[in-house]
Amino acid sequence: MAGLVPVPRRDLGRAGINTFPTLVTRAGEKAAWRFVEFFTANIRNRNTRAAYAHAVAEFFRFCDARRVRSLEEISPVLIATYIEHYPGSAPTVKQHLAAIKMLFDWLVTGQIVPANPASSARGPKHIVKRGKTPVLRADEARSLLDSIKTDSVVGLRDRAMIAVMVYTFSRVSAMAGMRVEDYFQNGKRWWIRLHEKGGKRHDVPAHHNAEAYLDAYMDAAGVRSAPKSPLFRSIDRHRAVSLNPVSRTDVLRMIKRRAVAAGLPASTCCHTFRATGITAYLENGGTIENAQAIAAHDSPRTTKLYDRTGDEITLDEVERIVI
């Protein structure tokens, strides 16, 4: 299909697309370029781009199965039918609908289609008051950090990565994407700069533990002289620090391995430390507003999803039901 329109294969790959949907190909070259630009120029976050590319591909396969012949034949009823029968969870369905709406908004402004058929579609209701991210108690997190042997640069790196996530409430992608210059001194304090999703640049004062762990790792790795280079680097086959940044997959594998070795739940993951840090902060008198600022959340409701301070109270109250 992709051969019918002159869009270079590298641009398809950059957009996270393997091939064009049949309906886009039939709409011609202008539509094909607009389709590619939706993912490359309009969506800057790599993870969002991949998720939306998958959602859009699923929808167009549905259209092909329904023998839809052109983009103009896609109607609000067709989209509502897709949303109603898609065999996924409510959050997944809402994400698919968001991707379809955004794509057709982009096609409308590019004068590919006259109107957005998804504008009136409504997704399933999905209200979340408590997150599902597994959380460690403060003593468990402390035990994990202390269990990491620091007689090698690998151990120093792993401890520093976990510390950054715990003490800054950062996402794993923001931590893994740090450069050496993103740990910097301003006056007497050291700061950590995170590049969060949506292009946000977020500066957080370095907790004294994070500062100590970062200094130990950077001295051992010898990375201070290259400020533009990756801060947290992968390890080569000789167990030496490479020039390449760690990937999110590398970090997840490391965390799983370290958690099991420390006797902690196997469900421990990268996001665990965001929730663990927020919960520990609130347990020690921090406010939800300041936790929101440290985590760079747009809404305090999002921050509240990571708050587990009420879990033990809830359990104590339930145990009062003596039957």
Secondary structure as the mmCIF struct_conf table of DSSP 4:
data_model
#
loop_
_struct_conf.conf_type_id
_struct_conf.id
_struct_conf.beg_label_comp_id
_struct_conf.beg_label_asym_id
_struct_conf.beg_label_seq_id
_struct_conf.end_label_comp_id
_struct_conf.end_label_asym_id
_struct_conf.end_label_seq_id
HELX_RH_3T_P HELX_RH_3T_P1 ALA A 2 LEU A 4
TURN_TY1_P TURN_TY1_P1 VAL A 5 PRO A 6
HELX_RH_AL_P HELX_RH_AL_P1 ARG A 9 ARG A 14
TURN_TY1_P TURN_TY1_P2 ALA A 15 GLY A 16
BEND BEND1 ASN A 18 THR A 19
HELX_RH_AL_P HELX_RH_AL_P2 THR A 22 ARG A 26
TURN_TY1_P TURN_TY1_P3 ALA A 27 ALA A 27
HELX_RH_AL_P HELX_RH_AL_P3 GLU A 29 THR A 40
TURN_TY1_P TURN_TY1_P4 ALA A 41 ALA A 41
BEND BEND2 ASN A 42 ASN A 42
HELX_RH_AL_P HELX_RH_AL_P4 ARG A 46 ALA A 65
TURN_TY1_P TURN_TY1_P5 ARG A 66 ARG A 67
BEND BEND3 SER A 70 SER A 70
HELX_RH_3T_P HELX_RH_3T_P2 LEU A 71 GLU A 73
HELX_RH_AL_P HELX_RH_AL_P5 PRO A 76 HIS A 85
BEND BEND4 GLY A 88 GLY A 88
HELX_RH_AL_P HELX_RH_AL_P6 ALA A 90 THR A 109
TURN_TY1_P TURN_TY1_P6 GLY A 110 GLN A 111
BEND BEND5 ILE A 112 ALA A 115
TURN_TY1_P TURN_TY1_P7 PRO A 117 SER A 120
BEND BEND6 LYS A 129 ARG A 130
HELX_RH_AL_P HELX_RH_AL_P7 ALA A 138 SER A 147
BEND BEND7 ILE A 148 ILE A 148
BEND BEND8 ASP A 151 SER A 152
HELX_RH_AL_P HELX_RH_AL_P8 VAL A 153 THR A 168
HELX_RH_AL_P HELX_RH_AL_P9 VAL A 172 ALA A 176
TURN_TY1_P TURN_TY1_P8 GLY A 177 GLY A 177
STRN STRN1 ARG A 179 ARG A 179
HELX_RH_3T_P HELX_RH_3T_P3 VAL A 180 ASP A 182
STRN STRN2 TYR A 183 ASN A 186
TURN_TY1_P TURN_TY1_P9 GLY A 187 LYS A 188
STRN STRN3 ARG A 189 HIS A 195
HELX_RH_3T_P HELX_RH_3T_P4 LYS A 197 GLY A 199
STRN STRN4 ARG A 201 PRO A 205
HELX_LH_PP_P HELX_LH_PP_P1 ALA A 206 HIS A 207
HELX_RH_AL_P HELX_RH_AL_P10 HIS A 208 ALA A 221
TURN_TY1_P TURN_TY1_P10 GLY A 222 GLY A 222
TURN_TY1_P TURN_TY1_P11 ARG A 224 SER A 225
TURN_TY1_P TURN_TY1_P12 PRO A 227 LYS A 228
BEND BEND9 SER A 229 SER A 229
STRN STRN5 PRO A 230 PRO A 230
BEND BEND10 LEU A 231 PHE A 232
STRN STRN6 ARG A 233 ILE A 235
TURN_TY1_P TURN_TY1_P13 ARG A 237 HIS A 238
BEND BEND11 ARG A 239 ARG A 239
STRN STRN7 VAL A 241 PRO A 245
HELX_LH_PP_P HELX_LH_PP_P2 VAL A 246 SER A 247
HELX_RH_AL_P HELX_RH_AL_P11 ARG A 248 ALA A 261
TURN_TY1_P TURN_TY1_P14 ALA A 262 GLY A 263
TURN_TY1_P TURN_TY1_P15 ALA A 266 SER A 267
TURN_TY1_P TURN_TY1_P16 CYS A 270 HIS A 271
HELX_RH_AL_P HELX_RH_AL_P12 THR A 272 GLU A 283
TURN_TY1_P TURN_TY1_P17 ASN A 284 GLY A 285
HELX_RH_AL_P HELX_RH_AL_P13 ILE A 288 ALA A 295
TURN_TY1_P TURN_TY1_P18 ALA A 296 ALA A 296
BEND BEND12 ASP A 298 ASP A 298
HELX_RH_AL_P HELX_RH_AL_P14 PRO A 300 LYS A 304
TURN_TY1_P TURN_TY1_P19 LEU A 305 TYR A 306
TURN_TY1_P TURN_TY1_P20 THR A 309 GLY A 310
HELX_RH_AL_P HELX_RH_AL_P15 ASP A 311 VAL A 318
TURN_TY1_P TURN_TY1_P21 GLU A 319 ARG A 320
#
